[in-house]
Amino acid sequence: MSDFEDEDYVADGEENLLPWEDPPNPFDDSPDECEEQKPQKKKKVQVKTTKSQPTKSKAAKTTKKSKANTQGDEPPPPMPSKATNIKEEDIYVALKEHFGHPGFRSSIQENAVKELCLGDRDAFVLLPTGGGKSLIYQLPAMLYPGISIVISPLIALIQDQLQSLLAKDIRAESINSKLSTEERKAIMDDLYSGAPKTRILYVTPEQVQTQRFIKLARWMNARCLIHLVAIDEAHCVSQWGHDFRPDYLKLGLLRELVPNARFVACTATATKKVEEDVIRILKMKNCAVFRTGITRENLYYDVKMKDILPNPHRHLANFAKECIGKLQPNGSYEGAGIVYCFRRDDCEEIAVSLTRLGVESEPYHAGLKPETRTRVQEDWTEGRVPVICATISFGMGVDKENVRFVAHWSLPKSLAGYLQESGRAGRDNKPSKCRLYYSQTAFLEEERRGKRRTEQKKIMIQLRQFESVTKYCEGTDCRHKTMAKFFGENTDICKTNCDGCTNKTQVARELDCMGKVGSCKTYTKISEEDDNDAFAEYNPDIYGGRRGGYGFERPDEPSEAFKDEVENGTGTTSLILNEFKKRRAAQAKLSIPEQKKAKEDEKALLYVGFPDDTPLIDPANQRVNGLGWRVRSACYDTLKECLETNHVNFYIETPEKAALCDIEVRVAASNLEKFIFDSARSKISYKAAIVNKRKEIMLTTENFELAEAFRLEQKKEVKAKACPVASGMFQSAANLISSSDDESSKEDIKDQPSTSKAAPLVKARTLSFV
Ligand SMILES: Nc1ncnc2c1ncn2[C@@H]1O[C@H](COP(=O)(O)OP(=O)(O)OP(=O)(O)O)[C@@H](O)[C@H]1O
């Protein structure tokens, strides 16, 4: 079963539609008085800016008037905002009456609503998550006559909105593939009645392209029934947005269907480029842009280095406890939290672990039965269970006020995605926390996300997006500023709302430590008792040694020799420690050229300090910019892990070969890593190749075949026998095996089983790893 959580992005295409008879009043039968409003080819729309508007009841008159004002044969299209006669005071009355709010949440919200009700421009609105974007189109929808159409990406999201509107006694409907025939008929009857009771109609972008919707939209447009079109999550329009949906690209069609309606596009995450794309693709006219900064002042952001935490689960549990507060007399907690995991298994594991550690938690993912999902969501929403451990399929449309923390156990796929997911915290504007647990090998998670998208180029694009997240994690600057910069905004540092501002030294230390230890968790273990605040105790001079290579398999304590090395200030280790120390001390005082130089020095440190027993071949090689031995070691570990599984599975019935597993795997992993390194043109292509290779080996394992990496070793072995060479750092499996057990290895080579149990005879061919 797939771990990929995009199942919720169900294509809502026409093929899924239930049968429905043709609309009773197709476009051709449009009534005469609205004849001029048929979509007109090449007709220019004149948008007037005058503030005087006719009364609502005079809408038809206005239409006539605009006809009378026309020059030539073609009458100008009517202007919907002019047909409404909304007064400023109506807006405040509606805000209170329909939505129960005494005022607007922000000036942006207020100004955007006023533009749509009183002005005559389309609008692009960027408000942070929880900023109240829905109101920006829902309120005008209550003031405009007729119907407003809202495009929303998910049926689940639409259903949430419908429920919330229903609770406010506002009639909103949706036409989607999940409706029964009767439900669909009832909605269509109302929409084709000519005086629909429905005020807001929600549709998915896929639905917009169906003939049924096109016909309906034309029919309603011809009767002046559609005045407002809102596109929610508008960043999905742009390939540069983090959630690009190809069907959003076709929404330009709407402009042709309802040329005179006002368009409003809303999003919480859009760079300048995305904003431009949205305005262009949606053919928005004379667009007013309402942008707030993306910064949410009530959110505290920090990053924790998962690889160097002694007990990451407990760390998370302590964080959750601190955030959700006390159990109240009514049996619910003061606050709630979300832990985002990438894999379903992780959701389950974390939920069990947190519960065991005293934080009641439930998993939530697409693999659960619908009734379980509903129950879990209700338990969480109503406060019976304080923490939900979920994949990213959970959250869109979740509007729970007291979410006091959002923790990412796996990395989000982009910074824009992170902003949106973490933004589910503190929707009531109260202080809340957003924490990201970072692991240096995290990019490998990206491979799992890309399961269905095997093309190298796509992997590269995903990795590039993903790198925005790793850059965020590996920085020491203000987190808010870093995110804002990503969205093209120039903000001041927050000073108080992130670890970068409140505890920069600590962040730098943790990063240093992570850099030095690579993927070696065990080495930096700090006291278990105090592990939630582990780094308060952390002293780089004691714990900051580097250990790479086999990381996880190594003892927790540094060797005596290593301690001596640190204490006496000798050897490479001390050199690096001192370098880092110097760097930290000098950081604040450096001039720009000095900073540049320091950066270069820092870069150079990427290539030194590897352990003597590193399994990497040529670990100091600087050929690939920015790719040092630490990342290579982590990748080596990954290759080794999947080659090991492959070896074990393949030789399960050949004990004499199984006994050689360790040595063969190490040699194959070293050679394979070096081969990929040698072929890489950049750090990113190296990572992409590792990801691909891992995938390929796993597939081979599933097919009960021996990985190609081992077959190459066999070939080398044969070659080595014919022409033995002393190869410096390189040790072939053949060399190692023959030095340990010469005779048995010869036997093994002779009796090598076929490379595929399914297909015993596999022809030797040119081997290519990448
Ligand atoms: N003027 C207001 N006064 C008080 N509360 C408001 C106001 N406007 C919106 N809200 C509330 O703010 C919360 C968030 O609103 P909404 O769901 O529209 O946010 P959003 O910007 O669409 O968020 P997201 O990007 O996460 O979807 C809701 O609970 C809503 O009722």
PDBQT file of the ligand as one rigid body, heavy atoms in Angstrom, charges set to zero:
ROOT
HETATM    1  N1  LIG A 801     -13.205  39.173  11.524  1.00  0.00    +0.000 N 
HETATM    2  C1  LIG A 801     -13.022  38.093  12.259  1.00  0.00    +0.000 A 
HETATM    3  N2  LIG A 801     -13.150  38.140  13.589  1.00  0.00    +0.000 NA
HETATM    4  C2  LIG A 801     -12.965  37.067  14.353  1.00  0.00    +0.000 A 
HETATM    5  N3  LIG A 801     -12.638  35.865  13.874  1.00  0.00    +0.000 NA
HETATM    6  C3  LIG A 801     -12.503  35.754  12.556  1.00  0.00    +0.000 A 
HETATM    7  C4  LIG A 801     -12.673  36.851  11.677  1.00  0.00    +0.000 A 
HETATM    8  N4  LIG A 801     -12.470  36.414  10.418  1.00  0.00    +0.000 NA
HETATM    9  C5  LIG A 801     -12.184  35.123  10.480  1.00  0.00    +0.000 A 
HETATM   10  N5  LIG A 801     -12.200  34.721  11.771  1.00  0.00    +0.000 N 
HETATM   11  C6  LIG A 801     -11.920  33.355  12.280  1.00  0.00    +0.000 C 
HETATM   12  O1  LIG A 801     -10.563  33.040  11.999  1.00  0.00    +0.000 OA
HETATM   13  C7  LIG A 801     -10.440  31.656  11.817  1.00  0.00    +0.000 C 
HETATM   14  C8  LIG A 801      -9.653  31.382  10.550  1.00  0.00    +0.000 C 
HETATM   15  O2  LIG A 801     -10.401  31.777   9.440  1.00  0.00    +0.000 OA
HETATM   16  P1  LIG A 801     -10.246  31.041   8.035  1.00  0.00    +0.000 P 
HETATM   17  O3  LIG A 801     -10.508  29.597   8.181  1.00  0.00    +0.000 OA
HETATM   18  O4  LIG A 801     -11.043  31.789   7.066  1.00  0.00    +0.000 OA
HETATM   19  O5  LIG A 801      -8.719  31.280   7.810  1.00  0.00    +0.000 OA
HETATM   20  P2  LIG A 801      -7.894  31.038   6.514  1.00  0.00    +0.000 P 
HETATM   21  O6  LIG A 801      -7.119  32.274   6.290  1.00  0.00    +0.000 OA
HETATM   22  O7  LIG A 801      -8.773  30.555   5.416  1.00  0.00    +0.000 OA
HETATM   23  O8  LIG A 801      -6.924  29.873   7.011  1.00  0.00    +0.000 OA
HETATM   24  P3  LIG A 801      -6.199  28.721   6.144  1.00  0.00    +0.000 P 
HETATM   25  O9  LIG A 801      -5.211  29.401   5.265  1.00  0.00    +0.000 OA
HETATM   26  O10 LIG A 801      -5.527  27.913   7.184  1.00  0.00    +0.000 OA
HETATM   27  O11 LIG A 801      -7.274  28.012   5.431  1.00  0.00    +0.000 OA
HETATM   28  C9  LIG A 801     -11.844  31.104  11.757  1.00  0.00    +0.000 C 
HETATM   29  O12 LIG A 801     -12.126  30.484  12.986  1.00  0.00    +0.000 OA
HETATM   30  C10 LIG A 801     -12.716  32.301  11.560  1.00  0.00    +0.000 C 
HETATM   31  O13 LIG A 801     -13.988  32.151  12.132  1.00  0.00    +0.000 OA
ENDROOT
TORSDOF 0
